[in-house]
Amino acid sequence: MSTAEKKVIAITGAASGTGHALTARLAASGAFAKVIALDEERGDVPGVTWRVVDVRDPLLAQRLSDVDILVHTAFDRSPDTDPRERRTYNVRAAQTVLASAAGSGVQRVVLLSSAAVYGASAANAVPLPEDAPMAAEPDSSIIGDLLEIEEFASRPLHPSMQITTVRPAALAGPGIDTVVTRHFEAPRLLTAKGVPPRWQFCHVEDLVSALELAALGEVSGVVAVGCDGHLTGEEVEEITGKRSFELPAALTFGTAQRLHRLGLTPAPATDLYYVVYPWVVDCAQLRAAGWKPAHDNASTLRALLAESTGRHAVVGRRVGGKEATMATAAGATVAVIGAAAAVRRARKKRRI
């Protein structure tokens, strides 16, 4: 491709996380005339043009006047962020980015979402096709943020602007901290009675390579990304060295939701659907484009375990190791009650 044919690309959230990794990859690829890094602070990726900007600022449009392609990765996925603050940031940022891109003549926007928008259900096909409906619950969870963002992105923002939505499976790798990764920080793994576990992961390095293809226009529309196939519950137990415990879904979700209403767990009970029910996706577009994941589910799970070494969580809430062990010793009911007790003790210590 000649220099005249190369495009200018910008990445939001370029100073950290997935955005940082993507920015570094694109800068080294030589496939673009210029790589512009957008973030609230300057990052350490060399060979790119840094523009310090808050992506929620309507003046963002002025910083995109020379941009042909925009990849939006600036998104707060932390289970510990206040849900209202997180929703405000995530939705406003995405709306501002998309509206600014449309007003600045950006030709292509790549929007990072999640395969979680399909919803996790015992009735899900394994795997789900990319054109499956978004059946997730539109609640206060991070997934609820993504549903609202994707709904906004589906509107006719500009007739000449193409939007590609990339939906990764359960993310794992350096710096990834989610309700799903915290599930594997517990001493034992929760399963729902009568529903065999089906685990599919997406290593952040494979996500970055998929985002690059989307930026280049090799794939478009809705694009699912993840490792080939899935792991069974028995395979996960063998890799993690952790036993699972099986309980009725109504008991587990009902107790977890009550604790969430009391503010004792960071995520609504619907987030637990994603650790007990399948949401495996078929990466048909990427496969047709010749893309292959560099990581399989087993190696990605091992990377997740390495990243979480020394951490302990119950029902998404980080606790001490002794408290986590005691909490899961007698099943899910004791686990959620134990988590609540651990949080109360931690709060009392902070007040002392």
ABEGO torsion letter per residue (X at the ends): XBAAABBBBBBBGAABEAAAAAAAAAAAAGABABBBBBBABBBABBGBBBBBBBAABAAAAAAAAABABBBBABBBABAABBAAAAAAAAAAAAAAAAAAAAAAGBABBBBBBBAAAAEBBAABBOBBBAABBBABBBBABAAAAAAAAAAAAABBABAABBBBBBBBBBBBEBGBBBAAAAAAABABBBBBBGBBBBBBBBBAAAAAAAAAAAAAGABBEBBBBBBBEBBBAAAAAAAAGBBBBBBBAAAAAAAAAAAAAAGABABBAAAAAAAABBABBBBAAAAAAGBBBABBAAAAAAAAAAAABGBBBBGGBBBBAAAAAAAAAAEAAAAAAAAAAAAAAAAAAAAX
